[in-house]
Amino acid sequence: MTDALPEDIDDIIVDPRTYGDEHSYHRAFAALRQHDPVHWAEPRDYRPFWAVTRHADIMAVELNAKNFLNDPRQFLVTKTDEDMLLAQSGSSNFARNLVAMDDPDHRAYRALTSAWFGAKSVRALEEEITALARETVDRMIEKGDSCDFAKEIAAWYPLRTIMIVLGVPREDEPLMLALSQKVFGGTDSDSGGGDGMASMVEAFEAFNRYFNAITLDRRTNPRNDVATILANATIDGQPIGEKERNAYYLIVAAAGHDTTSSAISGGLLALIQNPEEMARLRANPDLIGNAVEEFIRWTTPVKHFFRTALGDCEVGGKAIRAGDSLMMCYPSGNRDEAVFDTPFAFRVERPDARKHIAFGYGPHLCLGNMLAKLEIRILFTELLARIDDIRLAGDPAWVEANFVSGLKRLPIRYTVRT
Ligand code: HEM
């Protein structure tokens, strides 16, 4: 039995603090799933929307991309910030990237890099990523017997991977890390600067300047990287526009690491808090593929995306009107009792782990999902082979952000296997 719906549920759904405490998130959303799974929310500072909280409804909306469009609303932006964007750029869209596009543009732009992120290319990166994972565990070992795993380890490794894919030199990593944390963690005072949209816009402009320089370089010095594909990309015989190209760099650069690092830190915390699961995985390393799916279900680093209805329709028995927007609440879908057996139990052998929708679903399904899974699998294989007796050395802390969030601090102690 779950709690009754609190009176201020609409504000709870959008409040970044809800996302900084997984228990309050899950309490609120379990109540929504039970009492009003497709819920009309009118939070104080945001345009209203439907919160879609059940797995089946989220999948149904995402699959019907003809009626549920990504343009013009992709994620929570306050009314004030939306007005600011409209005044600045004439659009409430932050950037014209894959996530903001619908067909036919979405199909054409996604096709530019889909082979790069497909199974074959990702497998070809395995050796390089394994070397990085070794280096990452070496860093842990160099730190002695303790570290802040979220800050010092998990943030660094996916960033380095995505920089390799993009073709960004190693010395520019700190800049990329700072910028993308500003873009994604804009409401958290520790990680994002704490000044919301202004911080995001500033970071966005810095990204543009950086990637314009990369584009010029790759036009004269083509290499085997995603930057070269984007610098020289054409659609229907025409070069893609600067705005679209930079938005593409941004989505690949930013979407590829805070998400993956959150799944890595959150996965490790879940193993520490469930020692019998840690022991099970150590005893049977072949479980790693399924365990990675469970880490991702458990952490669900992307908290929502939006769709907007093109025509009148119905979702979960509710009448949706043309123009209404819908918030896909992924962490809620991933704890849906109708799909997952004992959804609040973390189990590396969970047979239904692969049913998670942490990567979304349908035509916008995460472009980097295979890369993310490969990275996580390789890192944990390396980590568990070389590090023993991992335990908490302090309280973990979560980023307070309602779009992409995860652990910002994970102090741990460990012993190095000799
Ligand atoms: C655990 C890690 C990750 C999670 C949880 C995650 C989650 C998501 C989600 C929920 C979406 C939206 C899907 C939808 O609307 O149906 C998405 C889209 C996307 N992701 Fe990821 N992602 C992760 C890692 C990555 C990585 C490593 C990359 C590397 C490039 C990446 C690139 C993208 C891109 C480009 C899109 C837009 C796809 C489109 O709209 O067509 N993601 N991701």
Residues whose N, C-alpha, C, O or C-beta is under 5 A from the ligand:
A	BS01	HEM	E62 L98 V99 R110 I251 V252 A255 G256 T259 T260 A263 P301 V302 F305 A358 F359 G360 Y361 P363 H364 L365 C366 L367 G368 N369 L371 A372
